Amino acid sequence: MIIIESKRKKSENTRKLYPDAIIADVTSQVANGFVDPSDSLM
């Protein structure tokens, strides 16, 4: 399943809703596309 969330949404809230999710940043501003679980989405 793919779920799209706003980058403006707090990462803590996204992690509460989807605790087992793999978070991928698909914007052109990120180096490798994946976000470390300890990092913020912003």
N, C-alpha and C positions, 0 to 999 in steps of 0.2 A: 504494500500500500504506500502511496506517495501522498504526503500532506504538505501543503505549502503554507508557511507562516510568514508574517511580516518581520523584517529585521528590527523594527521598532518595538516589537513585543519583547518583554523581559525574558531572557534565556531561562531563568528559574521557572517561570510559568510554563514554558514549552516543555521543559524537562519533567515537570510535575504531570503534565497531561500525557506525555509520551516517554516514560522513563527508559524504555529499551530501544529508543529510536537512534538511528545514525543520522547525525545532523550534517547536511551538506550545504555549503554556501555556493550558490551558482551565479553570483554577481561577478563582474569583471574585476572587482577590487581585491580578490583573494588570491593568494599564491598557489595553494594546492587543492582547493575545493572542499576540504574537510575541516571541520572545526573540532578542536580538542575539547573533550567534555568539561575540562576545567576552565575553558575560555568562555568569554561572553559572546553572544551573537552580534553584538554591535561593534 
